[in-house]
Amino acid sequence: ELLSHISKEQYISRFIELDNRGYVWKDKVYQQLIDEFNISSVTCEELLQDYLKEFKNHCVGFPHIHEMLEELKNNKIALGMIT
């Protein structure tokens, strides 16, 4: 609702481009989005807090990731995660 003047596709596309595969801090991404889309209804800090709170609910793994992890587990291969 606060961003209804921007198409969802346009916003997402620009976010992904600015994010640079996670190499750009989200506060910088949100400030750039606010500047480019003339967003005045919400602050950079509010967008960042929403991201921190909600991101985990929208993550999507690679196709067949669960099967791959199960197969590795069944073969007793030790796993580690780097984020």
C-alpha positions as CSV (number, residue, x, y, z in Angstrom):
1,E,0.0,0.0,0.0
2,L,2.8,2.4,0.9
3,L,4.5,1.6,-2.4
4,S,1.4,1.2,-4.6
5,H,2.6,3.9,-7.0
6,I,5.4,1.5,-8.1
7,S,4.8,-1.7,-10.0
8,K,5.9,-4.8,-8.0
9,E,7.9,-6.1,-10.9
10,Q,9.8,-2.8,-11.3
11,Y,10.5,-2.6,-7.6
12,I,11.7,-6.1,-7.3
13,S,13.9,-5.9,-10.4
14,R,15.5,-2.7,-9.2
15,F,16.0,-4.1,-5.7
16,I,17.8,-7.1,-7.1
17,E,20.0,-5.0,-9.4
18,L,21.0,-2.6,-6.6
19,D,21.5,-5.5,-4.1
20,N,24.2,-7.0,-6.4
21,R,23.7,-10.5,-5.1
22,G,23.9,-9.4,-1.5
23,Y,27.1,-7.5,-1.8
24,V,25.5,-4.1,-1.1
25,W,24.2,-3.3,2.4
26,K,20.4,-3.2,2.4
27,D,20.3,0.3,4.0
28,K,22.1,1.6,0.9
29,V,19.7,-0.3,-1.4
30,Y,16.6,1.1,0.3
31,Q,18.0,4.6,0.3
32,Q,18.6,4.4,-3.4
33,L,15.1,3.0,-4.0
34,I,13.6,5.8,-2.0
35,D,15.5,8.3,-4.0
36,E,14.8,6.8,-7.4
37,F,11.1,6.1,-6.8
38,N,10.4,9.3,-4.8
39,I,9.1,7.3,-1.9
40,S,7.9,9.6,0.9
41,S,5.5,7.4,2.8
42,V,8.1,5.2,4.5
43,T,11.7,5.7,5.7
44,C,14.8,3.8,4.8
45,E,15.0,2.5,8.4
46,E,11.4,1.2,8.2
47,L,12.1,-0.6,5.0
48,L,15.2,-2.1,6.5
49,Q,13.3,-3.2,9.6
50,D,10.6,-4.8,7.5
51,Y,13.3,-6.7,5.5
52,L,15.0,-8.0,8.6
53,K,11.7,-9.2,10.1
54,E,10.2,-10.7,6.9
55,F,13.0,-11.9,4.7
56,K,13.1,-15.3,6.3
57,N,9.5,-15.9,5.3
58,H,10.2,-15.4,1.6
59,C,13.5,-17.4,1.0
60,V,13.3,-20.0,-1.8
61,G,16.0,-22.6,-2.2
62,F,17.3,-24.0,-5.4
63,P,15.3,-26.7,-7.2
64,H,15.7,-30.1,-5.6
65,I,17.8,-28.8,-2.7
66,H,15.9,-30.9,-0.1
67,E,16.6,-34.1,-2.1
68,M,20.2,-33.2,-2.5
69,L,20.7,-32.5,1.2
70,E,18.9,-35.7,2.1
71,E,21.2,-37.7,-0.3
72,L,24.3,-36.1,1.2
73,K,23.0,-36.9,4.7
74,N,22.3,-40.5,3.8
75,N,25.9,-40.8,2.5
76,K,27.2,-39.4,5.8
77,I,28.8,-36.4,4.1
78,A,29.5,-33.6,6.6
79,L,27.9,-30.3,5.7
80,G,28.7,-26.7,6.6
81,M,27.0,-23.5,5.6
82,I,28.6,-20.3,4.5
83,T,26.3,-17.3,4.1
